[in-house]
């Protein structure tokens, strides 16, 4: 999370920037709770997206590995194993659902 994103969340939560000898933020319990909720949601959303992307990739790789097993069985029978061919196609088709 960048400094700019943190500042934007602080403003959204209701923090008020006060200027004096140095800048400082003023807030109350409600703003702190709101800020914490915004940060928690931001982190949750980023990690959720990351994990869903990884899970989808792993499922796709496993599906293809399973279909490849069927292709290999079909190859052992010179391309004449109709069930292995059907299974490979059915497994790959699950990825397009």
C-alpha positions as CSV (number, residue, x, y, z in Angstrom):
1,X,0.0,0.0,0.0
2,X,1.5,3.3,-1.0
3,X,1.7,6.4,1.2
4,X,-0.9,8.1,-1.1
5,X,-3.3,5.2,-0.6
6,X,-2.9,5.4,3.1
7,X,-3.6,9.1,3.2
8,X,-6.6,8.7,0.9
9,X,-8.0,6.1,3.3
10,X,-7.3,8.3,6.3
11,X,-9.2,11.2,4.6
12,X,-12.1,8.8,3.6
13,X,-12.3,7.6,7.3
14,X,-12.6,11.2,8.4
15,X,-9.2,12.1,9.7
16,X,-8.5,15.8,9.6
17,X,-5.0,17.1,8.7
18,X,-3.9,19.9,11.0
19,X,-0.9,22.1,10.2
20,X,1.3,23.7,12.7
21,X,5.0,23.4,13.2
22,X,4.6,20.0,11.5
23,X,1.6,18.3,9.9
24,X,-0.4,16.0,12.2
25,X,-3.7,14.2,11.9
26,X,-6.6,14.5,14.2
27,X,-9.2,11.8,14.6
28,X,-11.6,10.1,17.1
29,X,-12.3,6.5,17.9
30,X,-14.9,6.3,15.1
31,X,-12.4,7.5,12.5
32,X,-9.8,5.1,13.7
33,X,-12.3,2.2,13.5
34,X,-13.3,3.3,10.1
35,X,-9.7,3.6,8.9
36,X,-8.9,0.1,10.3
37,X,-11.9,-1.3,8.4
38,X,-10.8,0.4,5.1
39,X,-7.3,-1.0,5.5
40,X,-8.5,-4.5,6.4
41,X,-10.9,-4.5,3.4
42,X,-8.2,-3.3,1.1
43,X,-5.7,-6.0,2.2
44,X,-8.4,-8.7,2.2
45,X,-9.5,-7.8,-1.4
46,X,-5.9,-7.8,-2.7
47,X,-5.1,-11.1,-1.1
48,X,-8.4,-12.7,-2.1
49,X,-7.7,-11.7,-5.8
50,X,-4.2,-13.1,-5.5
51,X,-5.3,-16.4,-4.1
52,X,-8.2,-16.9,-6.5
53,X,-5.8,-16.3,-9.4
54,X,-3.4,-18.9,-8.0
55,X,-6.1,-21.4,-7.3
56,X,-7.6,-21.0,-10.8
57,X,-4.1,-21.6,-12.3
58,X,-3.6,-24.7,-10.1
59,X,-7.0,-26.1,-11.1
60,X,-6.2,-25.5,-14.8
61,X,-2.8,-27.2,-14.5
62,X,-4.3,-30.2,-12.7
63,X,-7.1,-30.5,-15.2
64,X,-4.7,-30.5,-18.1
65,X,-2.5,-33.1,-16.3
66,X,-5.5,-35.4,-15.9
67,X,-6.4,-35.0,-19.5
68,X,-2.8,-35.7,-20.5
69,X,-3.0,-39.1,-18.6
70,X,-6.0,-39.9,-20.8
71,X,-4.1,-38.9,-23.9
72,X,-1.2,-41.1,-22.9
73,X,-3.6,-44.1,-22.4
74,X,-5.1,-43.4,-25.8
75,X,-1.6,-43.3,-27.3
76,X,-0.7,-46.7,-25.8
77,X,-3.6,-48.1,-27.9
78,X,-2.6,-46.3,-31.1
79,X,-5.3,-43.7,-30.8
80,X,-8.0,-46.3,-30.8
81,X,-9.1,-46.0,-27.1
82,X,-12.4,-44.1,-27.6
83,X,-13.0,-43.9,-23.8
84,X,-9.7,-42.3,-23.1
85,X,-10.2,-39.8,-25.9
86,X,-13.7,-39.1,-24.6
87,X,-12.4,-38.6,-21.0
88,X,-9.6,-36.2,-22.2
89,X,-12.1,-34.1,-24.1
90,X,-14.6,-34.2,-21.2
91,X,-11.9,-33.1,-18.7
92,X,-10.7,-30.2,-20.9
93,X,-14.3,-29.1,-21.5
94,X,-14.8,-28.6,-17.7
95,X,-12.4,-25.7,-18.1
96,X,-14.7,-23.8,-20.4
97,X,-17.7,-24.0,-18.1
